[in-house]
Amino acid sequence: MLAMTRTTWGAWQRQHPATTTLALEQPANAETHFDYRPGIAERARAGVSFPVWQKSKALRRDTEIYALVAAGRAKAYPLAAVLKARVINDQFGTRAIVLVAEPQTGAVRVYARGDHRFTAGAGDRSLRERDGGLWRITEQALVPPASATGDAADEPTLARMPGHLAYWFGWYAFYPHTEIYGQDGE
């Protein structure tokens, strides 16, 4: 599993202005009969249900979750709770992690946090540590504040971990023993 980010195109462009995209040629649209305009696929699927054999009522079937898997464990974070909290310091198995959300765009990222504990920083691109230092959020890692001399920070960067979005019914079908944030004593 790789780390992924779902966000808005505008937010992605502001943060990564050199991004290039694939532009489908018109004949491709004609051959597939797929309309690529935003929201069209969701409207076409309205009322469509995917059958699953393992079911759980721990969350509503269509609850969107941010999902993690590591070392044989799985954990689901209801997306609405993550977006509301914006920063969640948590434990996933033996690893201390921090989930960082951008409520305006719906983006969520998760990083290893070591012994650090974070709160929201100034804007969407930083986290504040207990000592007041501002860590920079990047796609690959959390970058520590520069040292007092302006040199590279003494702390190492904190790596991003893989995670992705899913619907509860689909996730549970593959990971029926998953932990659920907010329901397991957090």
C-alpha positions in Angstrom: 0.0 0.0 0.0 1.2 3.5 -0.8 0.4 6.8 0.8 -2.3 8.7 -1.1 -3.9 12.1 -0.8 -7.4 13.0 -1.9 -7.7 16.8 -2.1 -9.1 19.4 -4.4 -7.3 20.2 -7.7 -6.9 23.9 -6.6 -5.3 23.0 -3.3 -3.0 20.5 -5.0 -1.9 23.1 -7.5 -1.2 25.7 -4.8 1.0 23.3 -2.9 2.6 21.6 -6.0 2.6 24.2 -8.8 4.9 22.0 -11.1 2.4 19.1 -11.2 1.5 17.9 -14.6 -1.6 15.9 -15.5 -2.8 13.4 -18.2 -5.3 15.0 -20.6 -7.5 12.3 -22.2 -8.0 12.8 -25.9 -11.6 13.1 -27.1 -11.5 9.7 -28.9 -10.8 8.0 -25.5 -14.0 9.5 -24.1 -16.0 8.4 -27.1 -14.6 4.8 -26.9 -15.3 4.3 -23.2 -18.6 6.3 -23.1 -17.4 7.7 -19.8 -18.1 11.3 -18.8 -15.2 12.7 -16.9 -16.9 15.8 -15.5 -16.7 16.1 -11.7 -19.7 14.4 -9.9 -21.0 12.5 -12.9 -19.8 9.1 -11.7 -21.3 9.6 -8.2 -24.7 10.5 -9.7 -24.6 7.5 -12.0 -23.9 5.2 -9.1 -26.7 6.6 -6.9 -28.6 3.7 -5.4 -26.1 1.1 -6.6 -25.1 -1.4 -3.8 -22.1 -3.7 -3.8 -22.7 -7.0 -2.1 -20.5 -8.0 0.7 -20.7 -11.2 2.9 -19.1 -9.9 6.0 -21.0 -7.1 7.5 -20.7 -4.9 10.6 -23.0 -2.4 12.2 -20.1 -0.7 14.1 -20.3 2.2 11.6 -22.9 3.1 9.0 -22.3 1.1 5.9 -21.5 4.2 3.8 -19.2 5.8 6.4 -16.1 7.0 4.7 -13.0 6.1 6.6 -9.2 6.7 6.5 -7.7 3.2 6.7 -4.3 1.9 7.9 -2.8 -1.5 7.6 0.6 -2.5 9.1 2.1 -5.7 10.6 -1.1 -7.6 10.3 -3.2 -5.0 12.0 -5.9 -2.7 10.5 -7.4 0.5 11.9 -10.3 2.6 10.6 -10.7 6.3 11.3 -14.1 7.8 10.5 -13.3 10.6 8.1 -15.7 13.0 9.6 -14.0 12.6 13.0 -10.5 13.1 11.5 -11.6 16.2 9.6 -13.2 17.7 12.7 -10.2 17.0 14.9 -7.7 18.1 12.3 -4.8 16.6 14.2 -5.0 13.2 16.0 -2.0 11.8 17.9 -2.7 8.1 18.2 -1.1 4.7 18.7 -1.4 2.1 15.9 0.0 -1.2 17.2 3.5 -0.3 18.6 3.8 2.8 16.4 3.0 6.3 17.5 1.3 8.2 14.7 -0.2 11.5 13.9 -3.1 12.0 11.4 -3.3 15.4 9.8 -6.4 16.6 8.1 -7.3 19.6 5.9 -11.0 20.2 6.5 -11.3 22.6 3.6 -10.1 20.0 1.0 -10.8 16.7 2.8 -7.1 15.7 2.5 -5.7 13.3 5.2 -2.1 12.3 5.7 -0.6 10.1 8.4 3.0 10.2 9.7 5.1 8.3 12.2 5.5 10.7 15.2 8.1 9.0 17.5 7.9 10.7 20.9 6.5 13.9 19.6 2.9 15.2 20.2 1.4 17.7 17.9 -1.4 20.2 17.7 -2.5 22.3 14.7 0.0 24.8 13.5 -0.4 28.0 11.6 -2.4 27.1 8.5 -2.7 23.7 6.8 1.1 23.2 6.2 2.5 23.0 9.7 2.1 21.3 13.1 3.1 22.7 16.5 5.0 20.6 18.9 4.7 20.9 22.7 7.8 23.1 22.9 6.3 25.5 20.4 8.4 24.4 17.4 6.6 24.4 14.0 7.1 21.3 11.9 6.4 21.6 8.2 4.0 19.2 6.5 5.1 17.7 3.2 3.8 14.9 1.1 6.8 12.7 2.1 7.5 13.6 5.7 7.1 16.0 8.6 10.1 18.4 8.6 11.4 19.7 11.9 12.0 23.3 12.6 15.5 24.7 11.8 17.9 24.9 14.7 18.4 28.2 16.5 21.5 28.9 14.3 19.4 28.4 11.2 21.2 25.2 10.3 19.5 22.0 9.5 17.4 20.8 12.4 18.8 18.3 14.9 15.7 16.2 14.7 15.2 13.8 11.8 12.2 14.1 9.5 9.2 11.9 10.4 8.2 9.6 7.6 4.8 9.5 6.0 2.9 6.2 6.3 0.6 4.6 3.8 -3.1 4.9 4.2 -6.1 5.4 2.0 -9.8 6.3 2.0 -12.5 3.6 1.8 -16.1 3.0 2.7 -16.8 1.0 5.9 -18.7 -1.8 4.2 -15.9 -2.5 1.7 -13.1 -2.1 4.3 -14.8 -4.4 6.8 -15.3 -7.1 4.1 -11.5 -7.4 3.8 -10.5 -6.5 7.4 -13.2 -7.8 9.8 -10.9 -7.5 12.8 -10.1 -3.9 12.3 -9.9 -1.5 15.2 -12.0 1.6 15.0 -10.8 5.0 16.2 -13.1 6.3 18.9 -14.5 2.9 19.7 -11.5 1.2 21.1 -10.8 3.3 24.2 -9.3 6.3 22.4 
